[in-house]
């Protein structure tokens, strides 16, 4: 399937694009602000459109009319192309409420639904709750992103507590991709996890305090794992590597490489010959730790659809932690002249039926060459 994805450079758009790469064989036509003017040409011959681009922060009129205009542009492009692609809209549970954002989202949905009826295509309205996740912008995408920045900086924001349903952004991406398989026009409402605003902040603050020294907090629920991965993304790369302190006496030395406060975990050790590279993959959800025990290595990482590579040179003489952020491609190369010994730890037991490991080179062609 050939899928046009609007808002591909934004928070939800980026996560959806990563999930499409990891779990499907679809050809993705990524559209963002820089390529919006090419929309009429790009929409030709596509099998589906996932419309995510939207306006969240601006004046009330700009928020309402901006969302309407984006949908109008998509509708016009689809009509001009003359096809009948499935149209999936990343709507909001706020659609239709008494706010400029809600009014704009509702009108955008009406426009897209009318277009689908005119072209005889399927229209799926996906109403999303509060989203959060890795690489969200504080004061913009989610209060969770704002809280993450606060705890990393040692700040305590003013909090007005209330119940809230939270959906990790990969769950939203899963709903949008799943909507491509609908056989009739419909509306979907993926469920979030019930929690509270204060509870989220307290969890993030506790997690951050433990993780400052490399301890793994208790990862007992899916929400815990998603909040921890969101926190880890905000700390990367400035807070890595995390140094470890060996304890030595006349018998030798000991170093604690994983202190986990609850949940599953699996540890394994590998040896690597000089000049050999391991890895070259990314994860959607897995917490993975690298600690070099002997030898020298370079650990390199690249955020998906970015060209910039972040590298850490590490040695067994000074053991340190580098944890792999989700949706960053990573590898480890033996840069020494002797055999490299590395300890790897993950937060879950390996499941061969769902390994959460997707091949991708760290040194990739320029972003955008393959979508």
CORRA-V371971 format. One record per backbone hydrogen bond with DSSP energy under -1.0 kcal/mol. CO is the residue of the C=O (numbers start at 0). NH is the residue of the N-H. E is the energy in kcal/mol with one decimal. If there is no record, write none. Layout:
((CO,NH,E) (CO,NH,E))
//
This chain:
((0,26,-2.3) (1,46,-2.5) (1,47,-1.6) (2,28,-3.2) (3,49,-3.0) (4,30,-2.8) (6,9,-1.8) (9,13,-2.9) (10,14,-1.8) (11,15,-2.4) (12,16,-2.4) (13,17,-2.4) (14,18,-2.3) (15,19,-2.5) (16,20,-2.1) (17,21,-2.5) (18,22,-2.6) (19,23,-1.6) (26,2,-3.2) (28,4,-2.7) (30,7,-2.2) (34,37,-1.5) (35,38,-1.9) (37,41,-2.6) (38,42,-2.2) (42,45,-1.6) (46,85,-2.1) (47,3,-2.7) (48,87,-3.4) (49,5,-2.3) (50,89,-2.5) (58,62,-2.7) (59,63,-2.3) (60,64,-2.8) (61,65,-1.8) (62,66,-1.6) (63,67,-1.5) (64,68,-2.8) (65,69,-2.1) (66,70,-1.7) (67,71,-2.4) (68,72,-2.4) (69,73,-2.0) (70,74,-2.9) (71,75,-2.6) (72,76,-2.2) (73,77,-2.4) (74,78,-2.5) (75,79,-2.4) (76,80,-1.7) (77,81,-1.1) (85,48,-3.0) (86,123,-2.8) (87,50,-3.2) (88,90,-1.7) (88,125,-2.4) (90,127,-1.5) (91,94,-1.9) (93,96,-2.5) (96,98,-1.9) (98,102,-2.8) (99,103,-2.5) (100,104,-2.5) (101,95,-2.3) (101,105,-2.1) (102,106,-2.4) (103,107,-2.2) (104,108,-2.2) (105,109,-2.2) (106,110,-2.1) (107,111,-2.3) (108,112,-2.7) (109,113,-2.2) (110,114,-2.0) (111,115,-2.3) (112,116,-2.1) (113,117,-2.0) (114,118,-2.1) (115,119,-1.2) (115,120,-2.2) (121,86,-2.9) (122,185,-1.7) (123,88,-2.6) (124,187,-2.7) (125,90,-1.9) (127,92,-2.2) (129,166,-2.9) (131,168,-2.7) (132,135,-1.4) (136,139,-1.4) (136,140,-2.1) (141,145,-1.4) (142,146,-2.5) (143,147,-2.7) (144,148,-2.0) (145,149,-1.8) (146,150,-2.7) (147,151,-2.3) (148,152,-1.7) (149,154,-3.4) (161,196,-2.1) (163,194,-2.6) (165,192,-3.1) (166,131,-1.3) (167,170,-1.3) (167,171,-1.5) (168,172,-2.5) (169,173,-2.1) (170,174,-1.8) (171,175,-2.2) (172,176,-2.4) (173,177,-2.5) (174,178,-1.6) (176,179,-1.3) (177,180,-1.8) (178,181,-1.6) (185,124,-2.3) (187,126,-3.2) (192,165,-2.3) (194,163,-2.6) (195,199,-2.0) (196,200,-1.9) (197,201,-2.7) (198,202,-2.2) (199,203,-2.5) (200,204,-2.7) (201,205,-2.2) (202,206,-2.8) (203,207,-2.6) (204,208,-2.1) (205,209,-2.1) (206,210,-2.6) (207,211,-1.4) (209,212,-1.0) (209,214,-1.5) (210,213,-1.5) (215,260,-2.6) (220,224,-2.0) (221,225,-2.5) (222,226,-2.6) (223,227,-2.5) (224,228,-2.5) (225,229,-1.8) (226,230,-2.3) (227,231,-2.8) (228,232,-2.0) (229,233,-1.5) (230,234,-1.5) (234,238,-2.4) (236,239,-1.8) (241,320,-3.1) (246,253,-2.3) (248,251,-1.2) (251,248,-2.7) (253,246,-3.7) (258,215,-2.6) (261,218,-1.8) (265,345,-2.3) (267,343,-3.4) (269,341,-2.6) (271,339,-2.9) (272,275,-1.8) (275,333,-2.3) (277,331,-2.2) (279,359,-2.1) (280,329,-2.2) (281,357,-2.2) (282,326,-2.9) (286,346,-1.4) (287,323,-2.8) (288,344,-1.8) (289,321,-1.9) (290,342,-3.2) (293,340,-2.5) (294,315,-2.4) (295,334,-1.1) (296,313,-2.5) (297,332,-2.3) (298,311,-2.5) (299,330,-2.0) (300,309,-3.0) (301,328,-2.6) (302,305,-1.9) (309,300,-2.8) (311,298,-2.9) (313,296,-2.5) (318,243,-1.9) (320,241,-2.4) (321,289,-2.2) (324,327,-1.2) (326,303,-1.9) (328,301,-2.2) (329,279,-2.1) (329,280,-1.3) (330,299,-1.7) (331,277,-3.0) (332,297,-2.0) (333,274,-2.2) (339,271,-2.3) (340,292,-2.8) (340,293,-1.5) (341,269,-2.6) (342,290,-2.1) (343,267,-2.5) (344,288,-3.0) (345,265,-2.3) (350,353,-1.8) (357,281,-1.7) (361,363,-1.6) (365,368,-2.1))
//
